[in-house]
């Protein structure tokens, strides 16, 4: 056996193994979260009859805690949301009242958008609540099917995700009900590099209902910071009132 042949065989063994489908989903999830994060967002709701714009600030600590504050429009300014583990609260300054969300409300529309309460605070976890299968791949991306685990309290019967092969950011996600009907499609565009990671900064959610044809909600990330120091006191019921001002 020649030296060239030996070196070729050794180099083949040294090549990195491709990631498993679970690792791909974990990388995508970690990319979008970080240990801590701060986001400034603009959300535009578009329907055939009206349009609406919402601006908000969002802080998160891992997957367990998040805090959201509405800064625009004026009529909703100061409305705050807190999520700790599986619990979520909302403070409405006009009536000076804190409301706790029952689990049944997590999948309802958030502030009249095509996103759900769960989308904004990430109560359910694609990583832990679903099993994943690689459907296909090409030179640039993976297509992954996620099916709910039996014990998982989730609404989706299936999620199909397209994930970038190099940087692991999501490209597109399609959400199906238990009857395998496509309910909504989330498309990610305008990728930038920030905090050492590549992230899509425009997320477009489109409902597939016949009575909502042409409707969509566009979420734009105006500012993103990861792994920043956050005081634990931020994630408290008291902050719902004090940070509302």
PyMOL commands that set and color helices and strands:
alter all, ss='L'
color gray80, all
select helices_A, chain A and resi 3-14+21-33+74-76+103-105+117-121+126-129+210-212+232-234+237-242
alter helices_A, ss='H'
color red, helices_A
select strands_A, chain A and resi 36-46+51-61+65-72+80-84+87-92+97-100+130-137+141-148+158-164+170-176+182-194+197-207+216-226
alter strands_A, ss='S'
color yellow, strands_A
deselect
rebuild
show_as cartoon
